[in-house]
Amino acid sequence: MQYIASFCNYFISLWSKFDKPQQEQSHKNMATWNKENLPKENGEVVPMQVPMIVSASRSTDIPAFYADWFFNRLKVGYSAWTNPFNGVKGYVSYKKTRFIVFWSKNPRPLLPYLHILKERNIKCYIQYTLNDYEQEKLEKVPSLANRIETFKMLVEQLGKGTVIWRFDPMILTDDISVEKLLVKVKSIGDQLKDYTEKLVFSYADIAMYKKVKHNLETNGIPYREWEVEQMEEFAQKLSIMNKERGWKYQLATCGEKIDIGKYGILHNRCVDGDLIAKLAWNDKELMGFMKVKVENVPAPSLFEVPELPQGAILLPNNKYFISTHKKDPGQRQFCECMASKDIGEYNTCPHLCEYCYANASKELAINNWKKHKENPYADTITGK
C-alpha cells in the first residue's frame, strides 16, 4: 500500500507541472470508450476500453522506439497504460480497432509492420514531425536526409495523403530567427514536394508550458517567445513561399489561438475525422461508428450537371460524404482533434528534445526506456 501511495503521489506532483486549467479541463472531459470485461494473458478478466480509433501517440514516440512492443500488443489483443492524473492502470483492447493515427519523429521502424495493418484491415495515417534543428542540436533524431528518405518510403507504401508533414514547433532562439526558420522550411518543403499534401506547424509557446520552459532553461537554450507581429510575418512569408515554389500544401496550425486564415492557413485537426473517412470510406463498420454516410455522386443528365450538397467531400468511385467531424471536448481549447484513445505514456521518449513537453526530465525518460528494454513485451510500455 505504501508503494501504491508513493506511486500516486509521484504522478500527482509530476502533472502539477502542467498548466492547471488545461489539466483540469482534460481530466474532467477525458475521452473514454465503451468498456468490456475481457481476459488478460493470465486469464484474469478486467474492464478494457474498446476504441475504434487509436492514437499512437501524443505522449511518446511509439513508432520510433516501441514499434516492436506495439505490434506485439496488437497481436496479443490489448495493452495497458497508466492514467497520468491518478496513477491507475487501465487497459485498452484492440478487438474493434479500425484506424490508427501514428505520431513520430522517426517512423522508419513502422515499415516492416505495415503489412500487418493491411492484413487486419486497419487503416492509418502518420503525423510525421520532420524538423531541421540539426545545427542547433535540439533533437536526438536521425539525420535530416535519412528522415526525408523515410518520409518518401512511407508514402510509397501507404500512398500520398497518408503521411502529413509537421514542422513542430517553430522555435525562436538567439540563433534561430523567423528568416532562418523559413530557410529551413523551404529546404524540406522542396524535397517533399509531390509526397505530401499538408504542412502543419505551431509556434512554440514556452510560457504556456511550465515543463517546456523548465527544460529549455535547464539545458541553457536561449529561447524567445513569439510576438504576434512575428507570427503574422512568418505566416505571410510561408504562404507566399508555398505558392511561388509550387508546393500547393494545405497549411495549418496545431492548437493555435491566432487566426491567420487570411494567408490560407487553417486550424488543423490532427486526429481528423474527414481524413479518416477519406482513407477508410469503404469500412462500413467504422463509417457507421463515425456516422458518415457515403453517397453516390448523381449521374449527369443531358440537360444539367447535378450539384453536390454544400460541404461535400469527394471520394473515389464517384462517391462523396458530408463531414461529421466533432471535436473531442477533452482536448485543449484550440485543439480540433476528434476523439481517439491514446495508448502512450509520458516520460518514455528517448529523443530527448530540448523543448520536450512529454518528459519531466531526460533522466526519467532514459530510466523508463531502460525498464522497457528489460521487459520489452509487457502490457505497458515501461514494463511495470
C-alpha positions as CSV (number, residue, x, y, z in Angstrom):
1,M,0.0,0.0,0.0
2,Q,2.9,2.4,0.8
3,Y,4.3,1.8,-2.7
4,I,0.9,2.5,-4.3
5,A,0.5,5.7,-2.4
6,S,4.0,6.8,-3.3
7,F,3.3,6.0,-7.0
8,C,0.1,8.1,-7.0
9,N,1.8,11.0,-5.2
10,Y,4.6,10.9,-7.8
11,F,2.1,11.3,-10.7
12,I,0.2,14.0,-8.9
13,S,3.3,16.0,-8.3
14,L,4.5,15.4,-11.9
15,W,1.3,16.5,-13.5
16,S,1.0,19.6,-11.3
17,K,3.8,21.0,-13.5
18,F,1.3,21.2,-16.4
19,D,-0.9,24.2,-17.0
20,K,-3.6,23.7,-14.3
21,P,-6.6,25.0,-16.3
22,Q,-5.7,22.6,-19.2
23,Q,-5.1,19.7,-16.7
24,E,-8.4,20.2,-15.0
25,Q,-10.3,20.5,-18.3
26,S,-8.6,17.4,-19.7
27,H,-9.3,15.4,-16.5
28,K,-12.9,16.5,-16.5
29,N,-13.6,15.7,-20.1
30,M,-11.0,12.9,-21.0
31,A,-12.5,10.9,-23.8
32,T,-13.5,7.4,-22.8
33,W,-14.7,4.5,-24.9
34,N,-17.1,1.7,-24.2
35,K,-15.7,-0.9,-21.9
36,E,-15.9,-4.7,-21.9
37,N,-14.8,-7.2,-19.4
38,L,-12.1,-9.1,-21.2
39,P,-9.3,-11.6,-20.3
40,K,-5.7,-10.7,-19.9
41,E,-2.9,-13.1,-20.9
42,N,-3.0,-14.7,-17.5
43,G,-6.8,-15.3,-17.7
44,E,-7.7,-12.5,-15.3
45,V,-10.8,-10.7,-16.5
46,V,-10.6,-6.9,-16.3
47,P,-12.5,-3.9,-17.8
48,M,-11.0,-2.7,-21.0
49,Q,-11.7,0.3,-23.1
50,V,-12.5,-0.8,-26.7
51,P,-11.7,2.0,-29.1
52,M,-12.2,2.0,-32.8
53,I,-9.7,4.9,-33.3
54,V,-6.3,4.7,-31.6
55,S,-3.7,7.4,-31.2
56,A,-0.1,6.2,-31.0
57,S,0.9,8.5,-29.5
58,R,0.9,12.2,-28.4
59,S,2.7,11.1,-25.2
60,T,5.7,9.3,-26.7
61,D,7.2,8.2,-30.0
62,I,5.8,4.7,-30.3
63,P,6.9,4.2,-34.0
64,A,10.5,5.2,-33.3
65,F,11.1,3.3,-30.0
66,Y,8.2,1.0,-29.3
67,A,7.1,-0.4,-32.7
68,D,8.0,-4.0,-31.7
69,W,6.1,-3.6,-28.5
70,F,3.0,-2.1,-30.1
71,F,2.6,-4.7,-32.8
72,N,3.2,-7.5,-30.3
73,R,0.4,-6.0,-28.1
74,L,-1.8,-5.6,-31.2
75,K,-1.3,-9.4,-31.8
76,V,-2.0,-10.2,-28.1
77,G,-5.1,-8.0,-28.3
78,Y,-4.6,-5.4,-25.6
79,S,-2.2,-3.1,-23.9
80,A,-2.2,-1.2,-20.7
81,W,-1.4,2.4,-19.7
82,T,-1.1,4.4,-16.6
83,N,-3.6,7.3,-16.2
84,P,-1.4,10.4,-15.7
85,F,-3.9,12.1,-13.5
86,N,-4.5,9.4,-10.9
87,G,-1.8,6.7,-11.4
88,V,-4.3,4.0,-12.0
89,K,-3.5,1.3,-14.6
90,G,-6.1,0.9,-17.3
91,Y,-6.5,-1.5,-20.3
92,V,-7.1,-1.0,-24.0
93,S,-8.5,-3.7,-26.2
94,Y,-7.8,-3.7,-29.9
95,K,-10.6,-6.1,-30.8
96,K,-12.6,-3.3,-32.6
97,T,-9.7,-1.0,-33.7
98,R,-10.2,0.1,-37.2
99,F,-7.9,3.1,-37.5
100,I,-4.6,4.3,-36.0
101,V,-3.1,7.7,-36.1
102,F,0.7,7.4,-35.6
103,W,2.8,10.3,-34.3
104,S,6.6,10.2,-34.8
105,K,9.9,12.0,-35.5
106,N,11.3,8.7,-36.8
107,P,8.7,6.3,-38.1
108,R,11.1,4.2,-40.1
109,P,10.6,1.2,-37.7
110,L,7.0,1.0,-38.8
111,L,8.0,-0.1,-42.3
112,P,8.3,-3.8,-41.7
113,Y,5.0,-3.9,-39.9
114,L,2.6,-2.0,-42.2
115,H,1.6,-5.3,-43.9
116,I,0.1,-6.4,-40.6
117,L,-2.3,-3.4,-40.6
118,K,-3.4,-4.3,-44.1
119,E,-3.9,-7.9,-43.2
120,R,-6.1,-6.8,-40.2
121,N,-7.9,-4.2,-42.4
122,I,-6.8,-1.4,-40.1
123,K,-6.1,1.9,-41.9
124,C,-3.7,4.5,-40.7
125,Y,-2.0,7.8,-41.3
126,I,1.2,9.3,-39.9
127,Q,1.7,12.7,-38.3
128,Y,5.4,12.9,-39.1
129,T,7.3,15.7,-37.3
130,L,10.2,16.5,-39.7
131,N,12.1,19.4,-38.3
132,D,15.5,20.8,-39.1
133,Y,17.3,21.6,-35.8
134,E,20.4,19.7,-36.7
135,Q,22.8,22.6,-36.5
136,E,21.3,23.7,-33.1
137,K,21.2,20.1,-31.8
138,L,17.8,20.5,-30.3
139,E,16.7,16.9,-31.1
140,K,18.4,13.4,-31.0
141,V,17.0,12.1,-34.2
142,P,18.5,10.5,-37.4
143,S,20.0,12.8,-40.0
144,L,17.6,15.1,-41.9
145,A,18.5,13.2,-45.2
146,N,17.6,9.9,-43.5
147,R,14.3,11.2,-42.2
148,I,13.3,12.6,-45.6
149,E,14.1,9.3,-47.2
150,T,11.9,7.6,-44.6
151,F,9.1,10.0,-45.4
152,K,9.2,9.0,-49.1
153,M,9.4,5.3,-48.3
154,L,6.3,5.6,-46.2
155,V,4.4,7.4,-48.9
156,E,5.4,4.8,-51.4
157,Q,3.8,2.1,-49.2
158,L,0.8,4.0,-47.8
159,G,0.0,6.4,-50.6
160,K,0.0,10.2,-50.8
161,G,-2.1,11.9,-48.2
162,T,-1.3,9.4,-45.5
163,V,1.9,11.0,-44.3
164,I,1.5,14.5,-43.0
165,W,4.5,16.8,-42.7
166,R,4.7,18.6,-39.3
167,F,7.4,21.2,-38.6
168,D,6.5,21.5,-35.0
169,P,7.3,23.5,-33.0
170,M,8.6,26.6,-34.8
171,I,11.0,27.7,-32.1
172,L,12.8,31.1,-31.9
173,T,16.2,31.4,-30.1
174,D,19.1,33.8,-30.1
175,D,20.4,31.7,-33.1
176,I,17.1,30.9,-34.9
177,S,15.2,33.9,-36.4
178,V,12.0,34.0,-38.4
179,E,14.1,34.2,-41.6
180,K,16.2,31.2,-40.6
181,L,13.1,29.1,-39.9
182,L,11.8,30.0,-43.3
183,V,15.0,28.8,-44.9
184,K,14.8,25.5,-43.1
185,V,11.2,25.1,-44.1
186,K,12.0,25.9,-47.8
187,S,14.7,23.2,-47.9
188,I,12.5,20.5,-46.6
189,G,9.4,21.7,-48.5
190,D,11.2,21.4,-51.8
191,Q,12.3,17.9,-51.1
192,L,8.8,16.7,-50.0
193,K,7.0,18.3,-53.0
194,D,4.6,15.7,-54.5
195,Y,5.0,13.5,-51.4
196,T,2.6,15.2,-49.1
197,E,-0.5,17.4,-49.2
198,K,-0.2,19.3,-45.9
199,L,2.2,21.2,-43.7
200,V,1.2,21.6,-40.0
201,F,3.1,23.8,-37.6
202,S,2.8,25.5,-34.3
203,Y,4.6,28.5,-32.7
204,A,6.5,27.4,-29.6
205,D,4.6,28.9,-26.7
206,I,7.1,28.5,-24.0
207,A,5.3,30.4,-21.3
208,M,2.2,28.2,-21.6
209,Y,4.1,25.0,-20.7
210,K,6.0,25.2,-17.5
211,K,7.7,21.9,-18.2
212,V,9.0,23.1,-21.6
213,K,10.2,26.4,-20.0
214,H,12.0,24.5,-17.3
215,N,13.6,22.1,-19.7
216,L,14.9,24.8,-22.0
217,E,16.3,26.9,-19.2
218,T,17.8,23.8,-17.5
219,N,19.6,23.0,-20.8
220,G,20.7,26.5,-21.5
221,I,18.7,27.1,-24.6
222,P,18.3,30.9,-25.2
223,Y,14.7,30.7,-26.4
224,R,12.5,33.7,-27.4
225,E,8.7,33.9,-27.2
226,W,6.8,34.6,-30.4
227,E,5.3,38.1,-30.8
228,V,2.0,38.4,-32.8
229,E,3.8,40.5,-35.4
230,Q,6.4,37.7,-35.9
231,M,3.6,35.1,-36.2
232,E,1.9,37.2,-38.9
233,E,5.2,37.8,-40.7
234,F,6.1,34.1,-40.7
235,A,2.6,33.1,-41.9
236,Q,2.6,35.6,-44.7
237,K,6.0,34.6,-46.0
238,L,5.3,30.9,-45.7
239,S,2.1,31.4,-47.7
240,I,3.9,33.2,-50.4
241,M,6.6,30.5,-50.4
242,N,4.0,27.8,-50.7
243,K,2.6,29.4,-53.9
244,E,5.8,30.6,-55.5
245,R,7.5,27.2,-55.1
246,G,4.5,25.3,-56.4
247,W,4.2,23.1,-53.3
248,K,0.4,23.5,-53.1
249,Y,0.4,22.3,-49.5
250,Q,-2.6,22.9,-47.3
251,L,-1.0,25.0,-44.5
252,A,-2.4,24.6,-41.0
253,T,-1.5,25.3,-37.4
254,C,-1.8,23.0,-34.5
255,G,-3.5,24.2,-31.3
256,E,-3.0,27.9,-32.1
257,K,-5.3,30.7,-30.9
258,I,-4.1,33.1,-33.6
259,D,-6.3,33.3,-36.7
260,I,-4.1,33.5,-39.8
261,G,-6.8,32.3,-42.2
262,K,-6.2,35.4,-44.4
263,Y,-2.9,33.7,-45.5
264,G,-4.8,30.4,-46.4
265,I,-3.6,28.8,-43.1
266,L,-6.3,26.7,-41.3
267,H,-6.7,25.4,-37.8
268,N,-5.6,21.8,-38.1
269,R,-7.4,18.6,-36.9
270,C,-4.5,16.3,-36.2
271,V,-6.9,13.4,-35.5
272,D,-9.1,14.3,-38.4
273,G,-12.5,12.7,-38.9
274,D,-12.6,13.9,-42.6
275,L,-9.2,12.4,-43.4
276,I,-10.1,9.2,-41.6
277,A,-13.3,9.0,-43.7
278,K,-11.3,9.7,-47.0
279,L,-8.9,6.9,-46.2
280,A,-11.3,4.4,-44.8
281,W,-14.6,5.3,-46.5
282,N,-15.2,1.6,-47.6
283,D,-15.0,0.4,-44.0
284,K,-18.8,0.2,-43.2
285,E,-18.2,-0.5,-39.5
286,L,-16.0,2.5,-39.0
287,M,-18.2,4.8,-41.1
288,G,-21.2,3.6,-39.1
289,F,-19.5,4.5,-35.8
290,M,-18.5,7.9,-37.2
291,K,-22.0,8.4,-38.6
292,V,-20.5,9.1,-42.0
293,K,-22.9,8.4,-44.9
294,V,-21.2,7.6,-48.2
295,E,-23.4,8.6,-51.1
296,N,-23.1,8.1,-54.9
297,V,-22.5,11.2,-57.0
298,P,-25.6,11.7,-59.1
299,A,-25.1,10.9,-62.8
300,P,-25.2,14.0,-65.1
301,S,-28.2,14.2,-67.4
302,L,-28.3,15.6,-71.0
303,F,-29.5,18.9,-69.7
304,E,-27.8,19.6,-66.4
305,V,-24.8,18.7,-64.2
306,P,-26.1,17.8,-60.7
307,E,-24.9,19.9,-57.8
308,L,-23.5,18.2,-54.8
309,P,-24.6,19.3,-51.3
310,Q,-22.6,22.2,-49.7
311,G,-19.5,20.8,-48.0
312,A,-19.5,17.5,-49.9
313,I,-16.1,15.8,-49.9
314,L,-15.4,13.7,-53.0
315,L,-14.2,10.1,-52.8
316,P,-13.0,7.5,-55.3
317,N,-15.6,5.6,-57.4
318,N,-17.9,8.6,-57.8
319,K,-18.8,8.8,-54.2
320,Y,-18.9,11.6,-51.6
321,F,-19.7,12.3,-48.0
322,I,-20.6,15.2,-45.7
323,S,-18.3,15.9,-42.8
324,T,-19.4,14.7,-39.4
325,H,-16.1,15.7,-37.6
326,K,-16.7,16.6,-34.0
327,K,-14.1,18.0,-31.6
328,D,-13.1,15.9,-28.6
329,P,-14.1,18.1,-25.6
330,G,-11.2,16.6,-23.6
331,Q,-8.5,18.3,-25.7
332,R,-7.1,21.7,-25.3
333,Q,-9.2,24.8,-26.1
334,F,-7.7,25.4,-29.5
335,C,-7.3,21.7,-30.5
336,E,-9.7,20.5,-33.1
337,C,-9.0,16.7,-32.9
338,M,-11.8,14.2,-32.8
339,A,-11.9,11.6,-30.0
340,S,-9.4,8.8,-30.1
341,K,-7.7,6.6,-27.5
342,D,-4.1,7.5,-26.8
343,I,-2.1,4.5,-25.7
344,G,1.2,6.1,-24.9
345,E,2.8,7.1,-21.6
346,Y,4.6,10.3,-20.7
347,N,8.3,10.3,-19.6
348,T,9.2,7.5,-22.0
349,C,10.6,9.3,-25.1
350,P,14.4,9.0,-25.6
351,H,14.5,11.6,-28.4
352,L,15.4,14.0,-25.5
353,C,14.3,17.1,-27.5
354,E,15.4,20.2,-25.6
355,Y,11.9,21.7,-26.0
356,C,10.0,18.5,-24.9
357,Y,6.7,18.7,-23.2
358,A,6.3,15.0,-22.7
359,N,9.3,14.3,-20.4
360,A,9.6,15.8,-17.0
361,S,13.4,15.2,-17.3
362,K,15.8,13.4,-19.6
363,E,16.9,11.2,-16.7
364,L,13.3,9.9,-16.1
365,A,12.8,9.2,-19.8
366,I,16.1,7.3,-20.1
367,N,15.3,5.3,-16.9
368,N,11.9,4.3,-18.3
369,W,13.4,3.4,-21.6
370,K,15.8,1.1,-19.8
371,K,12.9,-0.5,-17.9
372,H,11.2,-1.1,-21.2
373,K,14.3,-2.9,-22.6
374,E,14.3,-5.2,-19.5
375,N,10.7,-6.3,-20.2
376,P,10.0,-5.2,-23.9
377,Y,6.8,-7.1,-24.4
378,A,5.0,-6.3,-21.1
379,D,1.5,-4.9,-21.4
380,T,2.7,-1.4,-20.6
381,I,5.4,0.5,-22.4
382,T,7.5,0.8,-19.2
383,G,7.3,-2.9,-18.4
384,K,5.7,-2.1,-15.0
